[in-house]
Amino acid sequence: MLRDGIAKGVDAIKGILKRWGEDLRWQTVLELEALAAPELRRVEQAVPQFYQWLSEEVLPIEGY
């Protein structure tokens, strides 16, 4: 799902992360690192605050 969001842009990435808890966010990023590191590097370049968004304090789950 996150890989599809990456292809659609920053708003899509943010929208996906808002539906997930912090543990799932980190788990997904670690899996993405193992499976598609070049895609993750592109996200890091396009969204410098990406890793901050993995925190629920910075990007709360929608509806909470």
C-alpha positions in Angstrom: 0.0 0.0 0.0 2.8 2.4 0.9 4.6 1.7 -2.4 1.4 2.6 -4.3 1.2 5.8 -2.2 4.8 6.7 -3.1 3.9 6.5 -6.8 1.0 8.9 -6.1 2.9 11.5 -4.2 3.3 13.2 -0.8 -0.4 13.6 0.0 -1.1 10.0 -0.7 1.8 8.9 1.6 0.6 11.1 4.4 -3.0 9.8 3.9 -1.8 6.2 4.3 0.3 6.9 7.3 -2.6 8.7 9.0 -4.5 5.4 9.0 -1.7 3.4 10.7 -0.3 3.2 14.2 3.3 4.0 14.8 4.4 0.4 15.0 2.9 -0.5 11.6 4.5 2.7 10.1 8.0 1.7 11.2 7.5 -2.0 10.3 6.4 -1.0 6.8 9.4 1.3 6.3 11.8 -1.4 7.5 10.2 -3.9 5.0 10.4 -1.3 2.3 14.1 -0.8 3.1 14.7 -4.5 2.5 12.5 -4.8 -0.6 12.7 -1.5 -2.4 15.5 0.7 -1.0 15.7 2.9 -4.1 12.0 3.9 -3.6 12.6 4.7 0.0 15.6 6.9 -0.9 13.3 8.8 -3.3 10.8 9.4 -0.5 13.6 10.6 1.8 14.6 13.1 -0.8 11.1 14.3 -1.7 9.9 14.4 1.9 12.7 15.4 4.3 10.3 15.1 7.2 9.2 11.6 6.3 10.7 9.9 9.3 9.1 12.4 11.6 5.7 11.5 10.2 6.2 7.9 11.5 5.6 9.3 15.0 1.9 9.5 16.0 2.8 12.6 18.0 3.8 14.4 14.7 1.2 12.8 12.4 -1.8 11.5 14.5 -4.0 8.7 13.4 -7.1 10.2 11.8 -10.2 10.2 14.0 -8.2 10.2 17.3 
